[in-house]
Amino acid sequence: MKKLANKVALVTGGSRGIGAAIVQRLASEGASVAFTYTSDSSAEKASAIVADIQASGGRALAIKADSRQPEAVTGAVKATVNEFGGLDILVSNAGIFFAKDVSELSVSDYDEMMDINVKAVYVAALEAIKYLKQGSRIITIGSNMGDTAIMPQTLLYTMSKSALQGFTRALARDLGPKGISVTLVQPGPTTTDMNPDNTEFSDFLRSRMAMPEYGTAENIGALVAFLAGEESKYITGSFITADSGFNA
Protein backbone atom coordinates (compact mmCIF):
# COMPACT_ATOMS: atom_id res chain seq x y z
CA MET A 1 0.00 0.00 0.00
CA LYS A 2 1.24 3.49 -0.80
CA LYS A 3 2.34 5.35 2.31
CA LEU A 4 -0.21 8.16 1.99
CA ALA A 5 -3.13 5.98 0.90
CA ASN A 6 -6.46 7.17 2.33
CA LYS A 7 -4.95 10.54 3.25
CA VAL A 8 -6.30 13.89 2.06
CA ALA A 9 -3.97 16.82 1.41
CA LEU A 10 -4.42 20.47 0.55
CA VAL A 11 -1.51 22.35 -1.04
CA THR A 12 -1.78 26.11 -1.48
CA GLY A 13 -0.11 27.50 -4.58
CA GLY A 14 0.07 24.12 -6.26
CA SER A 15 -0.14 24.84 -9.99
CA ARG A 16 3.53 25.52 -10.72
CA GLY A 17 7.08 25.15 -9.48
CA ILE A 18 7.63 23.68 -6.04
CA GLY A 19 3.90 23.58 -5.34
CA ALA A 20 3.16 21.47 -8.41
CA ALA A 21 5.97 19.06 -7.52
CA ILE A 22 4.52 18.68 -4.02
CA VAL A 23 1.04 18.01 -5.39
CA GLN A 24 2.33 15.39 -7.82
CA ARG A 25 4.51 13.66 -5.23
CA LEU A 26 1.77 13.47 -2.60
CA ALA A 27 -0.61 12.07 -5.21
CA SER A 28 1.97 9.49 -6.32
CA GLU A 29 2.18 8.36 -2.69
CA GLY A 30 -1.58 7.73 -2.66
CA ALA A 31 -3.04 10.90 -1.19
CA SER A 32 -6.12 12.62 -2.57
CA VAL A 33 -4.81 16.11 -3.25
CA ALA A 34 -6.55 19.46 -3.56
CA PHE A 35 -4.49 22.48 -4.50
CA THR A 36 -5.07 26.16 -5.06
CA TYR A 37 -4.11 28.45 -7.89
CA THR A 38 -4.62 32.19 -8.12
CA SER A 39 -5.13 33.50 -11.61
CA ASP A 40 -6.96 32.54 -14.77
CA SER A 41 -3.58 32.28 -16.48
CA SER A 42 -2.76 29.33 -14.21
CA ALA A 43 -6.04 27.50 -14.83
CA GLU A 44 -4.71 25.51 -17.78
CA LYS A 45 -1.69 24.30 -15.80
CA ALA A 46 -3.94 23.41 -12.87
CA SER A 47 -6.27 21.42 -15.10
CA ALA A 48 -3.33 19.57 -16.64
CA ILE A 49 -2.07 18.53 -13.19
CA VAL A 50 -5.52 17.25 -12.23
CA ALA A 51 -5.83 15.32 -15.49
CA ASP A 52 -2.38 13.77 -15.06
CA ILE A 53 -3.14 12.60 -11.52
CA GLN A 54 -6.51 11.22 -12.52
CA ALA A 55 -4.97 9.40 -15.48
CA SER A 56 -2.70 7.62 -13.00
CA GLY A 57 -5.68 6.54 -10.92
CA GLY A 58 -5.43 9.27 -8.29
CA ARG A 59 -7.82 11.94 -7.09
CA ALA A 60 -7.15 15.67 -7.41
CA LEU A 61 -9.04 18.93 -7.18
CA ALA A 62 -7.93 22.37 -8.38
CA ILE A 63 -9.40 25.33 -6.49
CA LYS A 64 -9.11 28.92 -7.65
CA ALA A 65 -8.31 30.90 -4.50
CA ASP A 66 -6.40 34.14 -3.96
CA SER A 67 -4.27 33.79 -0.83
CA ARG A 68 -4.59 37.53 -0.20
CA GLN A 69 -8.25 36.95 0.68
CA PRO A 70 -8.82 35.11 3.98
CA GLU A 71 -12.27 33.95 2.91
CA ALA A 72 -10.74 32.32 -0.19
CA VAL A 73 -8.21 30.48 1.95
CA THR A 74 -10.83 29.15 4.37
CA GLY A 75 -13.03 28.33 1.40
CA ALA A 76 -10.28 26.16 -0.08
CA VAL A 77 -10.04 24.16 3.14
CA LYS A 78 -13.81 23.67 3.19
CA ALA A 79 -13.89 22.71 -0.50
CA THR A 80 -11.22 20.06 0.13
CA VAL A 81 -13.18 18.56 3.02
CA ASN A 82 -16.41 18.63 1.02
CA GLU A 83 -14.79 16.92 -1.98
CA PHE A 84 -12.73 14.27 -0.21
CA GLY A 85 -14.46 13.86 3.15
CA GLY A 86 -11.73 15.14 5.43
CA LEU A 87 -8.26 16.64 5.71
CA ASP A 88 -5.03 15.08 6.98
CA ILE A 89 -2.21 17.16 5.48
CA LEU A 90 -2.06 20.93 5.02
CA VAL A 91 0.86 22.26 2.97
CA SER A 92 1.02 26.05 2.86
CA ASN A 93 3.22 26.75 -0.12
CA ALA A 94 1.75 29.87 -1.74
CA GLY A 95 4.10 32.82 -1.49
CA ILE A 96 5.48 35.84 -3.29
CA PHE A 97 8.87 37.50 -3.60
CA PHE A 98 9.89 40.97 -4.66
CA ALA A 99 13.02 42.99 -4.00
CA LYS A 100 12.99 46.73 -3.31
CA ASP A 101 15.38 49.21 -1.81
CA VAL A 102 14.33 50.03 1.74
CA SER A 103 13.91 53.69 0.79
CA GLU A 104 11.19 52.68 -1.68
CA LEU A 105 9.17 50.36 0.55
CA SER A 106 5.62 51.27 1.52
CA VAL A 107 2.95 50.06 3.91
CA SER A 108 1.11 48.53 0.97
CA ASP A 109 4.23 46.52 0.12
CA TYR A 110 4.24 45.20 3.68
CA ASP A 111 0.56 44.29 3.48
CA GLU A 112 0.99 42.43 0.19
CA MET A 113 3.97 40.40 1.38
CA MET A 114 2.55 39.59 4.80
CA ASP A 115 -0.96 38.84 3.56
CA ILE A 116 0.29 36.06 1.30
CA ASN A 117 3.45 34.81 3.02
CA VAL A 118 2.23 34.93 6.62
CA LYS A 119 -1.47 35.72 7.12
CA ALA A 120 -2.64 33.12 4.60
CA VAL A 121 -0.55 30.47 6.37
CA TYR A 122 -2.15 31.42 9.68
CA VAL A 123 -5.67 31.51 8.27
CA ALA A 124 -5.30 28.15 6.54
CA ALA A 125 -4.02 26.53 9.72
CA LEU A 126 -6.85 27.90 11.87
CA GLU A 127 -9.43 26.54 9.45
CA ALA A 128 -7.66 23.22 8.92
CA ILE A 129 -7.42 22.57 12.67
CA LYS A 130 -11.19 22.15 12.70
CA TYR A 131 -10.78 18.97 10.65
CA LEU A 132 -7.31 17.62 11.45
CA LYS A 133 -7.01 14.65 13.78
CA GLN A 134 -4.29 12.67 15.48
CA GLY A 135 -1.52 11.88 13.04
CA SER A 136 -2.27 14.87 10.81
CA ARG A 137 0.40 17.21 9.47
CA ILE A 138 0.80 20.94 8.97
CA ILE A 139 3.78 21.64 6.70
CA THR A 140 4.77 25.15 5.66
CA ILE A 141 7.14 26.05 2.84
CA GLY A 142 9.39 28.90 3.91
CA SER A 143 12.86 29.84 2.70
CA ASN A 144 16.45 29.55 3.83
CA MET A 145 16.25 33.35 3.90
CA GLY A 146 14.24 32.96 7.08
CA ASP A 147 17.65 32.37 8.66
CA THR A 148 19.89 34.60 6.56
CA ALA A 149 19.47 37.94 4.81
CA ILE A 150 21.61 37.05 1.82
CA MET A 151 21.52 40.42 0.08
CA PRO A 152 20.04 43.93 0.26
CA GLN A 153 16.48 44.74 -0.86
CA THR A 154 14.96 41.66 0.77
CA LEU A 155 13.75 43.16 4.04
CA LEU A 156 10.08 42.21 3.68
CA TYR A 157 10.69 38.76 2.23
CA THR A 158 13.24 37.82 4.88
CA MET A 159 10.98 39.15 7.63
CA SER A 160 8.00 37.20 6.32
CA LYS A 161 9.93 33.93 6.14
CA SER A 162 11.39 34.44 9.62
CA ALA A 163 7.86 34.85 10.96
CA LEU A 164 7.07 31.31 9.84
CA GLN A 165 9.66 30.00 12.29
CA GLY A 166 7.80 31.45 15.27
CA PHE A 167 4.53 30.18 13.83
CA THR A 168 5.93 26.66 13.53
CA ARG A 169 7.39 26.54 17.04
CA ALA A 170 4.32 27.88 18.79
CA LEU A 171 1.72 25.93 16.81
CA ALA A 172 3.67 22.72 17.42
CA ARG A 173 3.27 23.35 21.15
CA ASP A 174 -0.46 23.94 20.75
CA LEU A 175 -1.13 20.91 18.57
CA GLY A 176 1.35 18.42 19.98
CA PRO A 177 -1.07 17.11 22.64
CA LYS A 178 -3.50 16.36 19.81
CA GLY A 179 -0.94 14.31 17.91
CA ILE A 180 -0.66 16.84 15.06
CA SER A 181 2.83 17.76 13.89
CA VAL A 182 3.90 21.15 12.54
CA THR A 183 7.05 21.55 10.46
CA LEU A 184 8.73 24.15 8.27
CA VAL A 185 10.63 23.36 5.08
CA GLN A 186 13.15 26.05 4.10
CA PRO A 187 14.30 25.59 0.50
CA GLY A 188 17.30 27.38 -0.86
CA PRO A 189 17.84 28.13 -4.56
CA THR A 190 15.56 25.74 -6.43
CA THR A 191 15.17 25.50 -10.19
CA THR A 192 11.74 26.66 -11.37
CA ASP A 193 10.44 28.77 -14.23
CA MET A 194 10.56 31.74 -11.85
CA ASN A 195 14.08 30.97 -10.62
CA PRO A 196 16.14 29.40 -13.43
CA ASP A 197 19.59 28.01 -12.70
CA ASN A 198 21.33 29.42 -15.78
CA THR A 199 21.61 33.16 -15.12
CA GLU A 200 24.28 35.49 -13.77
CA PHE A 201 22.32 35.70 -10.52
CA SER A 202 22.16 31.92 -10.21
CA ASP A 203 25.94 31.82 -10.62
CA PHE A 204 26.22 34.19 -7.66
CA LEU A 205 23.92 31.99 -5.56
CA ARG A 206 25.91 28.86 -6.41
CA SER A 207 29.06 30.62 -5.26
CA ARG A 208 27.55 30.75 -1.75
CA MET A 209 26.68 27.03 -1.54
CA ALA A 210 28.70 24.26 0.08
CA MET A 211 27.72 22.10 -2.90
CA PRO A 212 27.31 24.47 -5.87
CA GLU A 213 24.16 22.95 -7.27
CA TYR A 214 20.57 24.18 -7.44
CA GLY A 215 17.89 21.98 -5.97
CA THR A 216 14.88 20.80 -7.93
CA ALA A 217 11.21 21.15 -7.14
CA GLU A 218 11.09 17.36 -6.97
CA ASN A 219 13.69 17.43 -4.17
CA ILE A 220 11.33 19.57 -2.10
CA GLY A 221 8.33 17.44 -3.05
CA ALA A 222 10.12 14.35 -1.77
CA LEU A 223 10.96 16.06 1.52
CA VAL A 224 7.35 17.14 2.00
CA ALA A 225 6.13 13.61 1.26
CA PHE A 226 8.46 12.27 3.95
CA LEU A 227 7.17 14.81 6.48
CA ALA A 228 3.59 13.92 5.55
CA GLY A 229 4.14 10.23 6.22
CA GLU A 230 4.26 7.98 9.25
CA GLU A 231 8.06 7.86 9.32
CA SER A 232 8.22 11.52 10.35
CA LYS A 233 5.89 11.31 13.34
CA TYR A 234 8.68 12.17 15.81
CA ILE A 235 9.43 15.47 14.03
CA THR A 236 7.52 18.59 15.07
CA GLY A 237 8.33 22.22 15.76
CA SER A 238 11.34 21.79 13.47
CA PHE A 239 12.80 23.66 10.51
CA ILE A 240 14.37 21.57 7.76
CA THR A 241 16.61 23.60 5.48
CA ALA A 242 17.32 22.17 2.02
CA ASP A 243 19.70 24.63 0.39
CA SER A 244 22.84 22.75 -0.70
CA GLY A 245 24.69 24.21 2.28
CA PHE A 246 23.93 27.85 1.44
CA ASN A 247 23.37 28.63 5.12
CA ALA A 248 26.16 26.37 6.42
N, C-alpha and C positions, 0 to 999 in steps of 0.2 A: 504494500500500500504506500502511496506517495505520502511524504511526511506532513503535508498540509492538507490532506484529504479531509473533507467535511468542515474546513475552516472558511470563514468569510473575511475578506480584507477590503479596506477602502484605502486608496492611494490618491492623495491630492496632487494635482499637477502631473498627471500620468500619461499625457499624450505624446511626449517627446523626451529625448535625452535620458537622464538618469531615471526620471519617473516612469518612462515607457519600459525601460529595462527592468525596473522593479516589478511593474505590473506583469510583464511576460514571465519573469522568473517565478513569482508567487503562483501564477496560473500553472506553470509547468510542474510545480510541486504539488498541485492538486487543489489549491484554494479557488473558491469563487471570488472574483475580483471586480470591484467597482472602482472607477477612477474618474477624476474630474479633469475638465479642460475648460479654458476660459473663453476663447474667441471663436467666431465662426470660421476663421482661417485654419483653426486646428481640428475642426469637425471631421474632415476627411481622414486625417491621421488617426483620430480617435476611432472612427468607424472601422478603419483597416485593422487596428489592434484587436478590436472586438471580434471581427470576422476571423482573424488568424487564430485567436484563442478558441473560438467556437469550432473552427475546422479541425482543431486538434482534440475535440471532445470536451473542452472546458466551458466554463460559464463566465461571462464578462458583461459589464454594464458601463457605458460611458455617460457621464452626467455633466452637462454644461453648468458651471458654477464659478462665479467670480470670487476669488478668495478675499477681495477687498470688502465684500458684503457679508456680514455675519449671518444673515438669514440664508444666504446661499450655501454657506458652509454647513450650517445645521441641517439645511434641507438635503444636502448630499448624504449626510449620515443617515437621515430618515429614509431617503430613497434606497440606500443600500440595504437597510434592515427590511424594508417593505419588499424588495426584490428577492432577497436571498434568505430572509427569515432570521437574521441575527447579525452579529458583528463580533469578530474575534481579534482582528488585527487592524490597527489604525496606523497608517504611514503618512505623516505630514511632510510632503516633499515640495509643495508649491512654494516658490520664492522668486524674488527679483534681485537684480544687481544693477547699480549704476554708480559711476565714480564722478565726484564733483569736488572742486576746490572748496575748502571750508568757508572761504569768503563768499561763496555763491550759494551756500545751502540755505534752505528756507524751512519754515514750519510745515509747509505742504510736502516738501521732500521727506521730512521725518514721518509725517502721517502715512505717506504712500509706502515707505519701506517697512514701517512697524506694522501697519495694517496687514500686510501680506506675510511678512517674515516672522512676525511674533503673534499678533492678535489672532490671526486665522488659526495658528497652531493651538492656542489657548481655547478658542471657541470650539474647534473640532474635538478637542479632548473632553471638554465639559459635556458636550452632547454625547460623545461616544461612551462615556462612563455610565450613562444610563442603561447601556446594553451589554457592556463588557462583563465577563464573568471570570472566575478563577482560571488561570492559565492564559488569559488574554494578553495582548502586547500593544503597547504604544511606542512607536518608533518614529523619531523625528530626524529629518535630514538637515543637518546644519552645514558647517564649513570649518576647515582647519583654521580659517581666519577668525573663528571664535576664540582661538588661543593667541593668535599672532597678527598684528597689524603689519602686513608685509610691505605696504607702500602707502604713500600719501593718497588723499582723495577717497579714502574708503571708510571714513568715520562712521557713517550711518550703517553701512553693511556690516562692518566689524562689530559695532554695538548690537545690532539685531541678532547676529549669530552668537555673541556672548550671552545674550539674554536667554537663549535656549538652554544653556548649561544650568542656570538657576532653575529654570522650569523643570528640567529633567530631574535634578536632585530632589527638589521639593515634592514633585508629584510622585516620585518613587516612594517617598516616605508616606504619603497619603494613601497610596494604592497597594503598597506592599502587604498589609494585613489582609487584603482581599485577593492576594495571589496574582495580581496584575503587575507585569514588569514594565518599566519605562526606560528607554535607552535613546542615546543620541549618536548618530553616525555623522562624522565630520570628514567629508571627502576633501582631498586636495585637488590639484589640477586634473581634470577628467575630460577626456575627449568627447565632445558633443558638437552639434552643428553650431551652437552658440559659443563654444570654446575650443576651436580646432587646435591641433597640436603641431601645426606647421607654419607658425608665424614668428615674427621677431619677438613678440611678447612671450610666446610659448618657449622660445629659446631662453629667455631670461628666467622664466619659472623653472625650467629644467636645471638651470645653473644653481638653483637653491636646494635641489633635492639630494638626498643621500644616494638614491638610485635614480639617475636622470631619465625617468620614463613616465609619461602620462599614464594615468589609470584609464580604464574604460567604464562605460556605464554598466556593463555586465559585471565588472568587479564589484560595484556597489550593490547591484541587484542580488548577487550571491551572498554578500554580507547581510543584507536585510533579510533574505530568506533564512539564513542561519539564526538570526535574532528572533525571527517569527516562529521558529520551531521549538520542539521539546528540548533539544540539546542545549539551548541557551537559558533554561529556566533559572539558573543560579545567577544570571547577570541582570542587575537592575541599578538604576541611578548612575550608570556608567556612560562615559563618552568613548567611542571607538574612532580613532583618527586613522584614515586610510589615505595617505598623501605621499607615498614613496619617500618618506623621511624628510619631507619639507620642514616640518616643525621639530626635527630631532636636534 
